[in-house]
Amino acid sequence: MKKSSWIIIIVLAVIIGVVIGRCSKHTTVAEKKPMYWVDSMEPNIHYPGPGKSRMGMELTPIYPEEVQGPDQATVHISPTLVNNLGVRITPVVQGTLAKNIEAVGYVEPNENKITHIHTYADGWIRKLLVKTTDEAVKKGRCSVRC
């Protein structure tokens, strides 16, 4: 009789443990409420509840643990997005680049800092027959009154 009473106690303890475990799981799921809902195409617009966005897309719930605070220095990306984009994560290392990068650049003057120096002369230019900037001016192509 002693053995059978111990078996009954152990079976009851297992049953009680399973019931308590299932009840605690249901309460944690019920307590987990989303802070707001977002459209995956426009994550900066927050909606108060589930439904469809103004673009007609299903809204996704955002939970408190998914929101980054200003003091957190980590980036969280959902596993679905990582898989869809093919994101690869590697540690940062300081070193030299494997390739030389050659690029074309143009130097232009800052026109706000260009000044004009006017020298005084006996005369002025009435008509200048040039069409572009930096075109050479030769004798006979402009009329100067002296």
C-alpha positions as CSV (number, residue, x, y, z in Angstrom):
1,M,0.0,0.0,0.0
2,K,2.9,2.3,0.6
3,K,4.1,1.9,-3.0
4,S,0.7,2.6,-4.5
5,S,0.2,5.8,-2.4
6,W,3.6,7.1,-3.6
7,I,2.6,6.4,-7.3
8,I,-0.7,8.2,-6.8
9,I,1.1,11.2,-5.2
10,I,3.6,11.4,-8.1
11,V,0.9,11.1,-10.8
12,L,-1.1,13.8,-9.1
13,A,2.0,16.1,-8.9
14,V,2.7,15.6,-12.6
15,I,-0.9,16.4,-13.5
16,I,-0.9,19.5,-11.3
17,G,2.4,20.6,-12.8
18,V,1.0,20.2,-16.4
19,V,-2.2,22.2,-15.5
20,I,-0.2,25.0,-13.8
21,G,2.2,25.1,-16.8
22,R,-0.6,25.4,-19.3
23,C,-2.4,28.1,-17.3
24,S,0.8,30.2,-16.9
25,K,1.4,30.0,-20.7
26,H,-2.1,31.3,-21.4
27,T,-1.8,34.2,-19.0
28,T,1.5,35.4,-20.5
29,V,0.1,35.3,-24.0
30,A,-3.0,37.3,-22.8
31,E,-0.8,39.8,-21.0
32,K,1.3,40.4,-24.1
33,K,-0.4,43.4,-25.7
34,P,1.0,45.3,-28.7
35,M,1.9,49.0,-28.2
36,Y,0.6,50.0,-31.6
37,W,0.2,48.6,-35.1
38,V,2.1,49.6,-38.2
39,D,2.0,49.0,-42.0
40,S,5.2,47.3,-43.2
41,M,5.4,49.8,-46.1
42,E,5.0,52.9,-43.8
43,P,6.4,52.0,-40.4
44,N,6.5,55.6,-39.2
45,I,2.6,55.8,-39.2
46,H,1.2,54.2,-36.0
47,Y,-2.3,52.8,-35.9
48,P,-4.2,52.2,-32.6
49,G,-5.6,48.7,-33.4
50,P,-5.5,45.9,-35.9
51,G,-7.0,46.1,-39.4
52,K,-5.9,47.5,-42.7
53,S,-3.7,50.6,-43.4
54,R,-4.6,53.4,-45.8
55,M,-2.8,51.5,-48.5
56,G,-5.0,48.4,-47.9
57,M,-2.2,46.3,-46.3
58,E,-2.6,44.2,-43.1
59,L,-1.2,45.9,-40.0
60,T,1.6,44.3,-38.0
61,P,1.6,44.5,-34.2
62,I,4.6,46.1,-32.4
63,Y,5.3,44.8,-28.9
64,P,7.3,46.7,-26.2
65,E,10.3,44.4,-26.4
66,E,10.6,45.2,-30.2
67,V,10.9,48.9,-29.6
68,Q,14.4,50.3,-29.2
69,G,15.0,52.9,-26.6
70,P,17.4,55.8,-27.2
71,D,20.0,54.3,-24.9
72,Q,20.2,51.0,-26.7
73,A,23.1,50.7,-29.2
74,T,21.9,47.5,-30.9
75,V,20.0,47.1,-34.1
76,H,17.1,44.6,-34.2
77,I,16.0,43.2,-37.5
78,S,13.1,40.7,-37.7
79,P,14.3,37.2,-38.8
80,T,11.8,37.3,-41.7
81,L,13.3,40.5,-43.0
82,V,16.9,39.2,-42.6
83,N,15.9,36.1,-44.6
84,N,14.2,38.0,-47.3
85,L,17.0,40.6,-47.8
86,G,19.8,38.1,-47.4
87,V,21.5,40.1,-44.7
88,R,24.9,38.8,-43.6
89,I,26.4,39.8,-40.3
90,T,30.2,40.0,-39.7
91,P,32.3,41.6,-37.0
92,V,33.9,45.0,-37.8
93,V,37.6,45.0,-38.4
94,Q,39.9,47.9,-39.1
95,G,42.2,47.4,-42.1
96,T,43.0,48.5,-45.6
97,L,40.7,48.1,-48.6
98,A,41.4,45.3,-51.0
99,K,40.9,47.5,-54.0
100,N,41.9,51.0,-55.0
101,I,38.9,53.2,-55.9
102,E,39.5,55.6,-58.7
103,A,36.8,58.3,-59.2
104,V,36.4,61.4,-61.3
105,G,36.1,64.8,-59.5
106,Y,35.5,68.3,-60.7
107,V,36.8,71.4,-59.1
108,E,34.6,74.5,-59.4
109,P,35.1,77.9,-57.8
110,N,32.7,79.0,-55.1
111,E,30.9,81.9,-56.9
112,N,29.9,83.4,-53.6
113,K,33.5,84.2,-52.8
114,I,34.5,85.6,-56.2
115,T,35.2,89.3,-56.1
116,H,35.7,91.7,-59.0
117,I,38.4,94.2,-59.1
118,H,37.5,97.2,-61.2
119,T,40.5,99.1,-62.6
120,Y,39.9,102.5,-63.9
121,A,40.7,103.3,-67.5
122,D,39.9,106.0,-70.0
123,G,37.0,104.3,-71.7
124,W,34.6,101.4,-71.5
125,I,33.5,98.4,-73.5
126,R,30.3,99.1,-75.3
127,K,29.9,95.8,-77.2
128,L,31.7,92.5,-76.6
129,L,31.4,90.0,-79.4
130,V,32.2,86.8,-77.6
131,K,29.7,84.0,-76.9
132,T,31.2,82.0,-74.0
133,T,33.0,82.4,-70.8
134,D,36.8,82.1,-71.1
135,E,36.8,82.8,-74.8
136,A,39.9,84.7,-75.8
137,V,39.3,88.3,-76.9
138,K,41.4,89.6,-79.8
139,K,42.0,93.0,-81.3
140,G,39.1,94.0,-83.5
141,R,36.5,91.8,-81.8
142,C,35.3,94.5,-79.4
143,S,34.9,98.2,-79.7
144,V,36.6,100.3,-77.0
145,R,36.0,104.0,-76.7
146,C,39.1,105.8,-75.4
